[in-house]
């Protein structure tokens, strides 16, 4: 499942995790502008997993936030990532659209650090 590509979910081993797939899944990586902890402009990255192929109609939306992570280059836009694979199996292959963001300072983010990974936590004002 390459970024921006639609793949047959049934052929990918998802059935054992989420039941019989109703939809193929389209993975779209994105970057977006945001505000850093000192109110500075920066950007971060994320992924949208959506029903594709012959699935039509409206899709419910799942906003997903991952737990604490210490692997700076890790991105949920990687289809080989186990956490992404589970979101595909449980939601996107069942007809839901899933939006998941990477941490600020991680993956494709231009920010130099994640605010919770500093000795003194910072927050936006």
N, CA, C and O atoms as a GROMACS GRO file, in nm:
protein
  500
    1UNK      N    1   0.084  -0.116   0.000
    1UNK     CA    2   0.000   0.000   0.000
    1UNK      C    3   0.089   0.123   0.000
    1UNK      O    4   0.129   0.170   0.107
    2UNK      N    5   0.121   0.175  -0.112
    2UNK     CA    6   0.204   0.295  -0.124
    2UNK      C    7   0.121   0.418  -0.097
    2UNK      O    8   0.000   0.417  -0.117
    3UNK      N    9   0.185   0.524  -0.050
    3UNK     CA   10   0.114   0.649  -0.023
    3UNK      C   11   0.038   0.693  -0.146
    3UNK      O   12   0.094   0.700  -0.255
    4UNK      N   13  -0.089   0.723  -0.128
    4UNK     CA   14  -0.172   0.767  -0.239
    4UNK      C   15  -0.229   0.653  -0.322
    4UNK      O   16  -0.303   0.678  -0.418
    5UNK      N   17  -0.196   0.530  -0.288
    5UNK     CA   18  -0.242   0.416  -0.366
    5UNK      C   19  -0.358   0.346  -0.297
    5UNK      O   20  -0.369   0.349  -0.174
    6UNK      N   21  -0.442   0.283  -0.375
    6UNK     CA   22  -0.551   0.203  -0.321
    6UNK      C   23  -0.512   0.057  -0.338
    6UNK      O   24  -0.469   0.016  -0.446
    7UNK      N   25  -0.528  -0.020  -0.232
    7UNK     CA   26  -0.493  -0.161  -0.239
    7UNK      C   27  -0.608  -0.247  -0.190
    7UNK      O   28  -0.685  -0.204  -0.104
    8UNK      N   29  -0.620  -0.367  -0.245
    8UNK     CA   30  -0.724  -0.458  -0.199
    8UNK      C   31  -0.697  -0.502  -0.056
    8UNK      O   32  -0.600  -0.572  -0.029
    9UNK      N   33  -0.782  -0.461   0.036
    9UNK     CA   34  -0.763  -0.493   0.177
    9UNK      C   35  -0.776  -0.642   0.202
    9UNK      O   36  -0.707  -0.695   0.289
   10UNK      N   37  -0.862  -0.711   0.130
   10UNK     CA   38  -0.883  -0.853   0.155
   10UNK      C   39  -0.757  -0.935   0.131
   10UNK      O   40  -0.738  -1.038   0.196
   11UNK      N   41  -0.672  -0.891   0.041
   11UNK     CA   42  -0.551  -0.966   0.007
   11UNK      C   43  -0.433  -0.934   0.097
   11UNK      O   44  -0.326  -0.991   0.080
   12UNK      N   45  -0.450  -0.842   0.192
   12UNK     CA   46  -0.336  -0.796   0.270
   12UNK      C   47  -0.326  -0.857   0.409
   12UNK      O   48  -0.238  -0.817   0.486
   13UNK      N   49  -0.410  -0.951   0.444
   13UNK     CA   50  -0.404  -1.012   0.576
   13UNK      C   51  -0.485  -0.939   0.681
   13UNK      O   52  -0.474  -0.970   0.799
   14UNK      N   53  -0.566  -0.843   0.641
   14UNK     CA   54  -0.644  -0.764   0.736
   14UNK      C   55  -0.762  -0.840   0.794
   14UNK      O   56  -0.807  -0.809   0.904
   15UNK      N   57  -0.811  -0.938   0.724
   15UNK     CA   58  -0.933  -1.006   0.764
   15UNK      C   59  -0.923  -1.066   0.904
   15UNK      O   60  -1.020  -1.062   0.980
   16UNK      N   61  -0.807  -1.121   0.940
   16UNK     CA   62  -0.792  -1.181   1.072
   16UNK      C   63  -0.801  -1.076   1.183
   16UNK      O   64  -0.837  -1.110   1.296
   17UNK      N   65  -0.770  -0.951   1.154
   17UNK     CA   66  -0.770  -0.846   1.255
   17UNK      C   67  -0.903  -0.773   1.268
   17UNK      O   68  -0.949  -0.747   1.379
   18UNK      N   69  -0.963  -0.740   1.158
   18UNK     CA   70  -1.082  -0.655   1.161
   18UNK      C   71  -1.206  -0.718   1.103
   18UNK      O   72  -1.307  -0.649   1.086
   19UNK      N   73  -1.202  -0.845   1.073
   19UNK     CA   74  -1.315  -0.908   1.007
   19UNK      C   75  -1.303  -0.891   0.857
   19UNK      O   76  -1.208  -0.830   0.807
   20UNK      N   77  -1.400  -0.943   0.786
   20UNK     CA   78  -1.397  -0.934   0.641
   20UNK      C   79  -1.398  -0.787   0.597
   20UNK      O   80  -1.484  -0.709   0.637
   21UNK      N   81  -1.301  -0.751   0.515
   21UNK     CA   82  -1.288  -0.613   0.467
   21UNK      C   83  -1.406  -0.578   0.377
   21UNK      O   84  -1.440  -0.654   0.286
   22UNK      N   85  -1.467  -0.463   0.404
   22UNK     CA   86  -1.574  -0.412   0.319
   22UNK      C   87  -1.520  -0.326   0.207
   22UNK      O   88  -1.583  -0.311   0.103
   23UNK      N   89  -1.401  -0.267   0.228
   23UNK     CA   90  -1.346  -0.169   0.136
   23UNK      C   91  -1.197  -0.191   0.113
   23UNK      O   92  -1.128  -0.245   0.199
   24UNK      N   93  -1.150  -0.149  -0.002
   24UNK     CA   94  -1.007  -0.131  -0.022
   24UNK      C   95  -0.969  -0.004   0.054
   24UNK      O   96  -1.057   0.072   0.095
   25UNK      N   97  -0.840   0.018   0.074
   25UNK     CA   98  -0.797   0.132   0.154
   25UNK      C   99  -0.702   0.219   0.075
   25UNK      O  100  -0.611   0.170   0.009
   26UNK      N  101  -0.723   0.349   0.083
   26UNK     CA  102  -0.635   0.447   0.020
   26UNK      C  103  -0.560   0.519   0.131
   26UNK      O  104  -0.621   0.571   0.225
   27UNK      N  105  -0.427   0.524   0.121
   27UNK     CA  106  -0.341   0.591   0.218
   27UNK      C  107  -0.290   0.720   0.155
   27UNK      O  108  -0.232   0.718   0.046
   28UNK      N  109  -0.310   0.833   0.224
   28UNK     CA  110  -0.263   0.962   0.174
   28UNK      C  111  -0.183   1.031   0.285
   28UNK      O  112  -0.240   1.068   0.389
   29UNK      N  113  -0.053   1.049   0.264
   29UNK     CA  114   0.032   1.122   0.359
   29UNK      C  115   0.010   1.271   0.338
   29UNK      O  116  -0.014   1.315   0.225
   30UNK      N  117   0.017   1.350   0.446
   30UNK     CA  118   0.002   1.494   0.432
   30UNK      C  119   0.092   1.568   0.530
   30UNK      O  120   0.135   1.512   0.631
   31UNK      N  121   0.121   1.693   0.497
   31UNK     CA  122   0.193   1.787   0.583
   31UNK      C  123   0.102   1.907   0.603
   31UNK      O  124   0.028   1.945   0.512
   32UNK      N  125   0.107   1.966   0.721
   32UNK     CA  126   0.020   2.080   0.747
   32UNK      C  127   0.090   2.182   0.836
   32UNK      O  128   0.181   2.148   0.912
   33UNK      N  129   0.048   2.307   0.824
   33UNK     CA  130   0.102   2.415   0.907
   33UNK      C  131   0.036   2.410   1.044
   33UNK      O  132  -0.083   2.381   1.056
   34UNK      N  133   0.115   2.438   1.147
   34UNK     CA  134   0.064   2.440   1.284
   34UNK      C  135   0.145   2.540   1.365
   34UNK      O  136   0.232   2.607   1.311
   35UNK      N  137   0.116   2.549   1.491
   35UNK     CA  138   0.185   2.643   1.580
   35UNK      C  139   0.262   2.563   1.684
   35UNK      O  140   0.208   2.470   1.744
   36UNK      N  141   0.389   2.600   1.706
   36UNK     CA  142   0.473   2.534   1.803
   36UNK      C  143   0.444   2.581   1.945
   36UNK      O  144   0.361   2.669   1.965
   37UNK      N  145   0.512   2.523   2.042
   37UNK     CA  146   0.486   2.554   2.183
   37UNK      C  147   0.520   2.697   2.224
   37UNK      O  148   0.470   2.745   2.326
   38UNK      N  149   0.603   2.765   2.147
   38UNK     CA  150   0.635   2.906   2.176
   38UNK      C  151   0.559   2.999   2.081
   38UNK      O  152   0.601   3.112   2.056
   39UNK      N  153   0.448   2.949   2.027
   39UNK     CA  154   0.362   3.021   1.933
   39UNK      C  155   0.429   3.050   1.799
   39UNK      O  156   0.387   3.140   1.727
   40UNK      N  157   0.534   2.974   1.765
   40UNK     CA  158   0.602   2.992   1.637
   40UNK      C  159   0.534   2.908   1.528
   40UNK      O  160   0.473   2.805   1.557
   41UNK      N  161   0.546   2.953   1.404
   41UNK     CA  162   0.494   2.878   1.291
   41UNK      C  163   0.584   2.758   1.265
   41UNK      O  164   0.707   2.770   1.269
   42UNK      N  165   0.524   2.643   1.239
   42UNK     CA  166   0.599   2.522   1.206
   42UNK      C  167   0.507   2.431   1.126
   42UNK      O  168   0.396   2.472   1.090
   43UNK      N  169   0.550   2.312   1.096
   43UNK     CA  170   0.461   2.218   1.030
   43UNK      C  171   0.482   2.078   1.085
   43UNK      O  172   0.585   2.047   1.145
   44UNK      N  173   0.381   1.995   1.064
   44UNK     CA  174   0.383   1.856   1.110
   44UNK      C  175   0.325   1.769   0.999
   44UNK      O  176   0.282   1.819   0.895
   45UNK      N  177   0.326   1.639   1.022
   45UNK     CA  178   0.280   1.545   0.920
   45UNK      C  179   0.175   1.450   0.977
   45UNK      O  180   0.152   1.445   1.097
   46UNK      N  181   0.113   1.377   0.888
   46UNK     CA  182   0.013   1.279   0.928
   46UNK      C  183  -0.030   1.195   0.811
   46UNK      O  184   0.033   1.197   0.705
   47UNK      N  185  -0.137   1.121   0.830
   47UNK     CA  186  -0.187   1.031   0.727
   47UNK      C  187  -0.340   1.029   0.730
   47UNK      O  188  -0.401   1.042   0.837
   48UNK      N  189  -0.399   1.012   0.614
   48UNK     CA  190  -0.542   0.985   0.605
   48UNK      C  191  -0.556   0.848   0.542
   48UNK      O  192  -0.501   0.822   0.435
   49UNK      N  193  -0.629   0.762   0.608
   49UNK     CA  194  -0.661   0.629   0.556
   49UNK      C  195  -0.808   0.632   0.522
   49UNK      O  196  -0.892   0.656   0.609
   50UNK      N  197  -0.840   0.609   0.396
   50UNK     CA  198  -0.980   0.619   0.357
   50UNK      C  199  -1.027   0.499   0.279
   50UNK      O  200  -0.947   0.430   0.216
   51UNK      N  201  -1.156   0.475   0.283
   51UNK     CA  202  -1.210   0.366   0.202
   51UNK      C  203  -1.191   0.400   0.054
   51UNK      O  204  -1.213   0.513   0.012
   52UNK      N  205  -1.151   0.301  -0.022
   52UNK     CA  206  -1.126   0.322  -0.164
   52UNK      C  207  -1.186   0.208  -0.246
   52UNK      O  208  -1.266   0.130  -0.197
   53UNK      N  209  -1.146   0.202  -0.370
   53UNK     CA  210  -1.196   0.096  -0.458
   53UNK      C  211  -1.343   0.113  -0.485
   53UNK      O  212  -1.388   0.220  -0.525
   54UNK      N  213  -1.419   0.007  -0.462
   54UNK     CA  214  -1.562   0.010  -0.492
   54UNK      C  215  -1.647   0.064  -0.378
   54UNK      O  216  -1.769   0.072  -0.392
   55UNK      N  217  -1.587   0.101  -0.265
   55UNK     CA  218  -1.662   0.161  -0.155
   55UNK      C  219  -1.705   0.301  -0.195
   55UNK      O  220  -1.622   0.382  -0.236
   56UNK      N  221  -1.831   0.329  -0.184
   56UNK     CA  222  -1.882   0.462  -0.219
   56UNK      C  223  -1.970   0.512  -0.106
   56UNK      O  224  -2.002   0.437  -0.013
   57UNK      N  225  -2.007   0.636  -0.114
   57UNK     CA  226  -2.093   0.695  -0.012
   57UNK      C  227  -2.011   0.768   0.092
   57UNK      O  228  -1.889   0.780   0.080
   58UNK      N  229  -2.079   0.816   0.194
   58UNK     CA  230  -2.011   0.890   0.299
   58UNK      C  231  -1.942   0.794   0.396
   58UNK      O  232  -1.987   0.681   0.416
   59UNK      N  233  -1.835   0.841   0.455
   59UNK     CA  234  -1.759   0.760   0.551
   59UNK      C  235  -1.758   0.831   0.685
   59UNK      O  236  -1.740   0.953   0.691
   60UNK      N  237  -1.777   0.755   0.792
   60UNK     CA  238  -1.760   0.812   0.925
   60UNK      C  239  -1.614   0.849   0.944
   60UNK      O  240  -1.527   0.792   0.878
   61UNK      N  241  -1.586   0.943   1.033
   61UNK     CA  242  -1.449   0.989   1.054
   61UNK      C  243  -1.398   0.944   1.190
   61UNK      O  244  -1.466   0.961   1.291
   62UNK      N  245  -1.278   0.887   1.192
   62UNK     CA  246  -1.211   0.850   1.315
   62UNK      C  247  -1.085   0.936   1.324
   62UNK      O  248  -1.000   0.932   1.236
   63UNK      N  249  -1.073   1.014   1.432
   63UNK     CA  250  -0.951   1.092   1.457
   63UNK      C  251  -0.868   1.008   1.553
   63UNK      O  252  -0.913   0.974   1.662
   64UNK      N  253  -0.746   0.973   1.512
   64UNK     CA  254  -0.663   0.883   1.590
   64UNK      C  255  -0.539   0.956   1.641
   64UNK      O  256  -0.470   1.022   1.564
   65UNK      N  257  -0.511   0.944   1.769
   65UNK     CA  258  -0.391   1.002   1.828
   65UNK      C  259  -0.310   0.888   1.889
   65UNK      O  260  -0.359   0.816   1.976
   66UNK      N  261  -0.188   0.872   1.844
   66UNK     CA  262  -0.106   0.761   1.894
   66UNK      C  263  -0.050   0.793   2.032
   66UNK      O  264  -0.045   0.909   2.074
   67UNK      N  265  -0.008   0.689   2.101
   67UNK     CA  266   0.050   0.704   2.233
   67UNK      C  267   0.194   0.753   2.226
   67UNK      O  268   0.247   0.778   2.117
   68UNK      N  269   0.257   0.766   2.341
   68UNK     CA  270   0.394   0.815   2.350
   68UNK      C  271   0.488   0.732   2.264
   68UNK      O  272   0.478   0.609   2.261
   69UNK      N  273   0.577   0.798   2.196
   69UNK     CA  274   0.670   0.733   2.104
   69UNK      C  275   0.805   0.803   2.115
   69UNK      O  276   0.811   0.924   2.136
   70UNK      N  277   0.912   0.728   2.101
   70UNK     CA  278   1.046   0.788   2.108
   70UNK      C  279   1.123   0.773   1.978
   70UNK      O  280   1.242   0.804   1.972
   71UNK      N  281   1.057   0.725   1.873
   71UNK     CA  282   1.123   0.702   1.744
   71UNK      C  283   1.096   0.821   1.653
   71UNK      O  284   0.994   0.825   1.584
   72UNK      N  285   1.188   0.917   1.652
   72UNK     CA  286   1.169   1.042   1.578
   72UNK      C  287   1.136   1.024   1.430
   72UNK      O  288   1.049   1.096   1.381
   73UNK      N  289   1.199   0.933   1.355
   73UNK     CA  290   1.166   0.922   1.213
   73UNK      C  291   1.035   0.847   1.184
   73UNK      O  292   0.990   0.844   1.070
   74UNK      N  293   0.975   0.786   1.284
   74UNK     CA  294   0.855   0.706   1.262
   74UNK      C  295   0.737   0.791   1.219
   74UNK      O  296   0.712   0.898   1.274
   75UNK      N  297   0.664   0.742   1.119
   75UNK     CA  298   0.546   0.812   1.069
   75UNK      C  299   0.431   0.712   1.052
   75UNK      O  300   0.453   0.598   1.012
   76UNK      N  301   0.312   0.756   1.083
   76UNK     CA  302   0.195   0.670   1.061
   76UNK      C  303   0.159   0.663   0.913
   76UNK      O  304   0.068   0.588   0.876
   77UNK      N  305   0.227   0.739   0.828
   77UNK     CA  306   0.205   0.731   0.683
   77UNK      C  307   0.280   0.613   0.622
   77UNK      O  308   0.273   0.592   0.501
   78UNK      N  309   0.351   0.537   0.704
   78UNK     CA  310   0.423   0.418   0.656
   78UNK      C  311   0.328   0.299   0.660
   78UNK      O  312   0.288   0.256   0.768
   79UNK      N  313   0.290   0.245   0.545
   79UNK     CA  314   0.196   0.132   0.545
   79UNK      C  315   0.251   0.006   0.610
   79UNK      O  316   0.175  -0.084   0.643
   80UNK      N  317   0.383  -0.002   0.629
   80UNK     CA  318   0.443  -0.119   0.694
   80UNK      C  319   0.444  -0.105   0.847
   80UNK      O  320   0.477  -0.200   0.917
   81UNK      N  321   0.408   0.012   0.899
   81UNK     CA  322   0.405   0.034   1.043
   81UNK      C  323   0.290  -0.046   1.103
   81UNK      O  324   0.177  -0.041   1.053
   82UNK      N  325   0.317  -0.121   1.210
   82UNK     CA  326   0.216  -0.206   1.272
   82UNK      C  327   0.096  -0.129   1.322
   82UNK      O  328  -0.017  -0.177   1.311
   83UNK      N  329   0.118  -0.011   1.377
   83UNK     CA  330   0.007   0.070   1.428
   83UNK      C  331  -0.083   0.118   1.313
   83UNK      O  332  -0.205   0.120   1.326
   84UNK      N  333  -0.022   0.156   1.203
   84UNK     CA  334  -0.100   0.197   1.085
   84UNK      C  335  -0.180   0.079   1.032
   84UNK      O  336  -0.297   0.093   0.998
   85UNK      N  337  -0.116  -0.038   1.026
   85UNK     CA  338  -0.182  -0.159   0.976
   85UNK      C  339  -0.306  -0.190   1.059
   85UNK      O  340  -0.409  -0.229   1.004
   86UNK      N  341  -0.298  -0.172   1.191
   86UNK     CA  342  -0.415  -0.197   1.276
   86UNK      C  343  -0.527  -0.097   1.250
   86UNK      O  344  -0.644  -0.135   1.253
   87UNK      N  345  -0.492   0.033   1.223
   87UNK     CA  346  -0.596   0.132   1.193
   87UNK      C  347  -0.665   0.096   1.062
   87UNK      O  348  -0.786   0.114   1.047
   88UNK      N  349  -0.587   0.045   0.967
   88UNK     CA  350  -0.645   0.002   0.839
   88UNK      C  351  -0.743  -0.112   0.865
   88UNK      O  352  -0.856  -0.109   0.816
   89UNK      N  353  -0.700  -0.211   0.940
   89UNK     CA  354  -0.782  -0.330   0.963
   89UNK      C  355  -0.910  -0.298   1.038
   89UNK      O  356  -1.018  -0.344   1.001
   90UNK      N  357  -0.897  -0.220   1.144
   90UNK     CA  358  -1.012  -0.196   1.231
   90UNK      C  359  -1.110  -0.091   1.177
   90UNK      O  360  -1.230  -0.099   1.204
   91UNK      N  361  -1.060   0.005   1.102
   91UNK     CA  362  -1.147   0.116   1.062
   91UNK      C  363  -1.157   0.136   0.911
   91UNK      O  364  -1.266   0.124   0.855
   92UNK      N  365  -1.046   0.166   0.845
   92UNK     CA  366  -1.051   0.202   0.703
   92UNK      C  367  -1.107   0.090   0.616
   92UNK      O  368  -1.185   0.117   0.524
   93UNK      N  369  -1.069  -0.033   0.641
   93UNK     CA  370  -1.120  -0.145   0.561
   93UNK      C  371  -1.268  -0.173   0.589
   93UNK      O  372  -1.333  -0.246   0.515
   94UNK      N  373  -1.319  -0.112   0.696
   94UNK     CA  374  -1.461  -0.128   0.730
   94UNK      C  375  -1.544  -0.008   0.684
   94UNK      O  376  -1.664  -0.001   0.712
   95UNK      N  377  -1.480   0.086   0.613
   95UNK     CA  378  -1.555   0.198   0.554
   95UNK      C  379  -1.539   0.332   0.624
   95UNK      O  380  -1.604   0.429   0.585
   96UNK      N  381  -1.455   0.340   0.726
   96UNK     CA  382  -1.432   0.466   0.797
   96UNK      C  383  -1.311   0.539   0.738
   96UNK      O  384  -1.218   0.475   0.688
   97UNK      N  385  -1.312   0.671   0.746
   97UNK     CA  386  -1.195   0.751   0.713
   97UNK      C  387  -1.121   0.774   0.844
   97UNK      O  388  -1.182   0.810   0.944
   98UNK      N  389  -0.989   0.755   0.843
   98UNK     CA  390  -0.908   0.771   0.964
   98UNK      C  391  -0.806   0.881   0.938
   98UNK      O  392  -0.734   0.877   0.838
   99UNK      N  393  -0.798   0.979   1.028
   99UNK     CA  394  -0.697   1.082   1.021
   99UNK      C  395  -0.609   1.067   1.145
   99UNK      O  396  -0.659   1.068   1.257
  100UNK      N  397  -0.478   1.054   1.123
  100UNK     CA  398  -0.384   1.037   1.234
  100UNK      C  399  -0.265   1.129   1.211
  100UNK      O  400  -0.209   1.133   1.102
  101UNK      N  401  -0.227   1.203   1.314
  101UNK     CA  402  -0.114   1.293   1.301
  101UNK      C  403   0.009   1.236   1.371
  101UNK      O  404  -0.003   1.163   1.470
  102UNK      N  405   0.126   1.270   1.318
  102UNK     CA  406   0.252   1.236   1.383
  102UNK      C  407   0.280   1.345   1.486
  102UNK      O  408   0.221   1.452   1.482
  103UNK      N  409   0.369   1.316   1.578
  103UNK     CA  410   0.406   1.415   1.678
  103UNK      C  411   0.477   1.535   1.617
  103UNK      O  412   0.548   1.522   1.517
  104UNK      N  413   0.458   1.651   1.676
  104UNK     CA  414   0.535   1.770   1.641
  104UNK      C  415   0.682   1.738   1.669
  104UNK      O  416   0.715   1.691   1.778
  105UNK      N  417   0.769   1.764   1.572
  105UNK     CA  418   0.911   1.733   1.588
  105UNK      C  419   0.948   1.592   1.544
  105UNK      O  420   1.066   1.557   1.546
  106UNK      N  421   0.852   1.513   1.504
  106UNK     CA  422   0.876   1.376   1.459
  106UNK      C  423   0.839   1.363   1.311
  106UNK      O  424   0.774   1.451   1.254
  107UNK      N  425   0.882   1.254   1.250
  107UNK     CA  426   0.849   1.221   1.111
  107UNK      C  427   0.887   1.336   1.018
  107UNK      O  428   1.005   1.372   1.011
  108UNK      N  429   0.792   1.394   0.947
  108UNK     CA  430   0.820   1.499   0.848
  108UNK      C  431   0.813   1.640   0.906
  108UNK      O  432   0.827   1.737   0.832
  109UNK      N  433   0.794   1.652   1.035
  109UNK     CA  434   0.782   1.784   1.099
  109UNK      C  435   0.914   1.860   1.090
  109UNK      O  436   1.022   1.802   1.105
  110UNK      N  437   0.906   1.990   1.066
  110UNK     CA  438   1.026   2.074   1.061
  110UNK      C  439   1.066   2.123   1.200
  110UNK      O  440   1.173   2.182   1.216
  111UNK      N  441   0.984   2.098   1.300
  111UNK     CA  442   1.013   2.144   1.436
  111UNK      C  443   1.127   2.060   1.494
  111UNK      O  444   1.132   1.939   1.471
  112UNK      N  445   1.217   2.122   1.567
  112UNK     CA  446   1.338   2.054   1.616
  112UNK      C  447   1.317   1.955   1.728
  112UNK      O  448   1.404   1.872   1.753
  113UNK      N  449   1.205   1.961   1.796
  113UNK     CA  450   1.183   1.872   1.910
  113UNK      C  451   1.033   1.858   1.936
  113UNK      O  452   0.952   1.936   1.885
  114UNK      N  453   0.997   1.759   2.015
  114UNK     CA  454   0.859   1.746   2.060
  114UNK      C  455   0.850   1.808   2.199
  114UNK      O  456   0.934   1.778   2.284
  115UNK      N  457   0.752   1.892   2.225
  115UNK     CA  458   0.745   1.964   2.352
  115UNK      C  459   0.748   1.873   2.476
  115UNK      O  460   0.800   1.914   2.580
  116UNK      N  461   0.694   1.753   2.468
  116UNK     CA  462   0.695   1.667   2.587
  116UNK      C  463   0.828   1.595   2.605
  116UNK      O  464   0.847   1.526   2.705
  117UNK      N  465   0.920   1.611   2.511
  117UNK     CA  466   1.051   1.545   2.518
  117UNK      C  467   1.160   1.642   2.559
  117UNK      O  468   1.276   1.624   2.522
  118UNK      N  469   1.124   1.743   2.635
  118UNK     CA  470   1.222   1.840   2.685
  118UNK      C  471   1.222   1.835   2.837
  118UNK      O  472   1.122   1.795   2.897
  119UNK      N  473   1.332   1.874   2.902
  119UNK     CA  474   1.336   1.872   3.048
  119UNK      C  475   1.228   1.959   3.112
  119UNK      O  476   1.174   1.923   3.217
  120UNK      N  477   1.195   2.071   3.048
  120UNK     CA  478   1.092   2.160   3.099
  120UNK      C  479   0.979   2.164   2.995
  120UNK      O  480   0.993   2.228   2.892
  121UNK      N  481   0.866   2.096   3.022
  121UNK     CA  482   0.757   2.097   2.923
  121UNK      C  483   0.714   2.238   2.888
  121UNK      O  484   0.708   2.326   2.974
  122UNK      N  485   0.683   2.259   2.762
  122UNK     CA  486   0.638   2.389   2.714
  122UNK      C  487   0.502   2.373   2.652
  122UNK      O  488   0.466   2.263   2.609
  123UNK      N  489   0.426   2.479   2.646
  123UNK     CA  490   0.295   2.474   2.582
  123UNK      C  491   0.271   2.605   2.509
  123UNK      O  492   0.328   2.709   2.541
  124UNK      N  493   0.184   2.597   2.409
  124UNK     CA  494   0.150   2.719   2.333
  124UNK      C  495   0.074   2.814   2.423
  124UNK      O  496  -0.006   2.773   2.507
  125UNK      N  497   0.099   2.941   2.402
  125UNK     CA  498   0.028   3.043   2.481
  125UNK      C  499  -0.098   3.085   2.413
  125UNK      O  500  -0.170   3.170   2.465
   0.00000   0.00000   0.00000
